[in-house]
Amino acid sequence: MKSGSVYQVHDRVRFRVRERKPEAVVMRDGRYFKLIIDGFDEPLICVQIVEPGRRSSSGATTSNVIHSYIDGDFEGWEGETIFKLDNGQIWQQSSYAYMYHYAYHPEVMIINDGGTWKMKVEDVDEMIEVTRLK
């Protein structure tokens, strides 16, 4: 979100909408949030995992979210993949999964989700657990 907020969908949802940065409205419903996103028929029920914050020059919005780019080629992950970021940080895959997707210099967002760091890569649906090496 433009505000820096990050939401996690509460239920498993299978939609394929390929619209880059669609318009979205967020409504609070007690503990949960409803995301109304252009291109989706129904609102998504979510929890907010990162509250709004300002991005610093290092790329982080808060201590719980890091925004950067993969330094060079990205070819997915395969078990213990190491990711070097433009901001100088180095992260390693910490949960086993295999996924192939090629991209050059994709944007990444790394989120602290209750003590577990997860990386979301631009144009990749899945997230992967990671550990910071540097």
Secondary structure, DSSP 8 states (H G I E B T S, - for coil): -TTS-EEEESS--------SS--EEEEEETTEEEEEETT-SS-EEEEEEE------TTSEEETTEEEEEBSSEE--B-SS-EEEBTTS-EEEE-S---B---EES-EEEEEEETTEEEEEETT-S-EEEEEE--
